[in-house]
Amino acid sequence: MRLFVALAVPDEVREKISALLSQFKIADSRPRWVSAGNLHITLKFIGNVLPEALDPVCDALTRVRIAEPVHMEFSGLGFFPNARKPEVAWIGTKFSPNLPALATAINNELAPLGILREEKPFVPHLTIARFKHTRPSRALLAIIEKAADMSFGTLTGREFLLIESKVRSTGAQYTTIRSFPFVPEQREGKDSC
């Protein structure tokens, strides 16, 4: 099983991005465009695990807690590493300071299972395309330039997802295995003994 942990993207954000992706695909069909249904914010790529490792992974993720929900704004477009030789096209994010803390907490809970910690700094983004041996067309670059400051909406997250990824010839197929609330529930009134 190939697994990763992610935040779901709200439907309103998906719809705005989907409309833009339609324009992008017309301008340049060569990149591998991400399906709007597959948009997510990766918190931790776990990789391949044996089916019997699923329960321990779920147990570890159940323990992840941070005090407040995470907040994100989706806006702007860009490329990793750059527009001249892109590998990835992305939509940028502004995020609450506790989002990297959530990614760190996930790393810390999974590390005792032998799942390698992320060494690179956490850079949240929405991948919208992957480029292989190709550069964006002028038409695509022109559309991206016009949409560079576009806002796509916000996310307030209280749970993350464990997702299985299966690589198909038509692209990745994602299946949510389980959701995990990470913000403690607030109770009304006083606790009783």
C-alpha positions in Angstrom: 0.0 0.0 0.0 1.3 3.5 -0.9 0.1 5.9 1.7 0.2 9.6 2.5 -1.4 11.9 5.0 -3.2 15.0 3.8 -5.7 17.8 4.4 -8.8 17.8 2.2 -9.5 20.8 0.0 -13.0 22.3 0.4 -15.4 21.8 -2.6 -15.6 25.6 -3.2 -11.8 25.8 -3.6 -11.8 22.7 -5.9 -14.5 24.3 -8.1 -12.6 27.5 -8.7 -9.4 25.6 -9.4 -11.2 23.2 -11.7 -12.4 26.1 -13.8 -8.9 27.4 -14.1 -7.5 24.0 -14.9 -9.9 23.7 -17.9 -8.3 26.8 -19.3 -4.8 25.5 -18.7 -5.5 22.2 -20.4 -6.7 24.0 -23.5 -3.6 26.2 -23.5 -1.2 23.3 -23.0 -2.1 19.6 -22.9 1.5 18.3 -22.4 1.8 18.6 -18.6 0.2 15.9 -16.5 -2.6 18.0 -15.0 -3.9 16.9 -11.6 -7.6 16.1 -11.4 -9.5 18.6 -9.3 -10.9 15.6 -7.3 -7.3 14.7 -6.3 -6.3 18.1 -4.9 -5.0 17.9 -1.3 -2.4 19.4 1.0 0.2 16.7 1.7 1.2 16.7 5.4 3.4 13.5 5.2 4.3 11.1 2.4 4.5 7.7 4.1 5.3 5.6 1.1 4.9 1.8 0.6 3.8 -0.2 3.6 2.7 -3.8 4.1 -1.1 -4.2 4.8 -0.3 -5.5 8.3 1.4 -2.1 9.0 -1.9 -0.2 8.5 -3.2 -0.7 12.0 -0.1 0.6 13.7 0.0 3.6 11.3 -3.7 4.4 12.2 -3.0 4.0 15.9 -0.1 6.5 15.6 -2.1 9.0 13.7 -4.9 8.8 16.3 -2.5 10.3 18.8 -1.8 13.4 16.8 -3.2 16.5 18.5 -2.7 20.3 18.2 -4.7 22.9 20.2 -6.4 24.8 17.3 -7.7 24.2 13.8 -5.4 25.1 10.9 -6.3 27.8 8.5 -5.2 28.2 4.9 -5.8 30.7 2.1 -5.2 29.5 -1.5 -3.8 32.1 -3.9 -1.2 32.7 -6.5 0.5 30.3 -9.0 4.0 29.2 -9.5 6.5 26.5 -10.5 9.1 24.3 -8.7 12.0 24.9 -9.2 11.2 27.7 -11.7 9.2 28.5 -14.9 12.1 28.0 -17.2 12.5 24.3 -16.3 9.5 23.4 -14.2 8.9 20.1 -12.6 5.7 21.1 -10.8 3.0 23.8 -11.2 1.4 24.8 -7.9 -1.2 27.1 -6.2 0.3 28.9 -3.3 -0.9 29.0 0.3 -0.9 31.3 3.3 -1.3 29.3 6.4 -1.6 29.6 10.1 1.6 29.0 12.2 0.2 25.7 13.6 0.2 24.0 10.2 3.9 23.1 10.3 3.4 22.0 13.9 0.7 19.6 12.7 3.1 18.1 10.1 5.8 17.8 12.7 3.4 16.0 15.1 2.5 13.5 12.4 6.2 12.9 11.7 6.9 12.4 15.4 4.1 9.8 15.8 5.1 7.9 12.7 8.9 7.8 13.3 8.9 5.0 15.9 7.2 2.8 13.2 10.3 3.2 11.1 8.8 5.7 8.7 11.5 8.2 7.9 11.1 11.8 9.1 10.9 14.6 6.6 14.2 16.3 6.4 13.2 19.1 4.1 11.3 22.1 5.5 7.5 21.8 5.2 6.2 23.8 2.2 2.5 23.5 1.9 1.1 23.9 -1.7 -1.4 22.5 -4.1 0.2 20.6 -7.0 -1.8 21.2 -10.1 0.6 19.8 -12.8 3.7 17.8 -13.3 6.1 18.4 -16.2 8.3 15.8 -17.7 10.9 17.0 -20.2 8.7 19.8 -21.3 8.4 23.5 -20.7 5.1 25.4 -20.5 3.8 26.8 -23.7 3.7 30.6 -24.2 -0.1 30.4 -24.1 0.0 28.6 -20.7 2.5 31.1 -19.3 0.3 34.0 -20.4 -2.8 32.5 -18.6 -0.8 31.8 -15.5 0.6 35.3 -15.5 -2.9 36.8 -15.7 -4.1 34.5 -12.8 -0.9 35.0 -10.7 -2.8 36.9 -8.0 -6.0 35.0 -8.1 -7.6 33.9 -4.9 -9.2 30.5 -4.7 -10.7 30.4 -1.2 -9.9 29.2 2.3 -9.7 26.0 4.4 -10.3 25.5 8.1 -9.1 22.1 9.0 -9.9 20.0 12.1 -9.1 16.6 10.7 -6.6 15.0 8.3 -6.9 12.0 6.0 -4.9 8.8 5.5 -5.0 8.2 1.8 -3.9 5.3 -0.4 -2.5 6.2 -3.8 -2.7 3.7 -6.7 -0.8 4.7 -9.8 -2.8 4.0 -13.0 -2.1 4.8 -16.6 -4.8 7.4 -16.4 -3.2 9.1 -13.3 -3.3 8.6 -9.6 -6.3 7.1 -7.9 -6.8 8.2 -4.3 -8.8 6.3 -1.7 -9.4 7.7 1.8 -8.8 5.0 4.3 -9.7 7.0 7.4 -10.0 10.5 8.8 -8.4 11.7 12.0 -9.6 14.6 14.1 -6.6 16.5 15.5 -8.2 19.3 17.5 -9.5 18.2 20.9 -13.3 18.5 21.2 -14.4 21.4 23.3 -17.1 20.6 25.8 -19.9 22.9 26.9 -20.0 23.6 30.6 -17.9 22.0 33.4 -16.6 18.5 33.3 -18.1 16.2 35.9 -16.1 13.4 37.7 
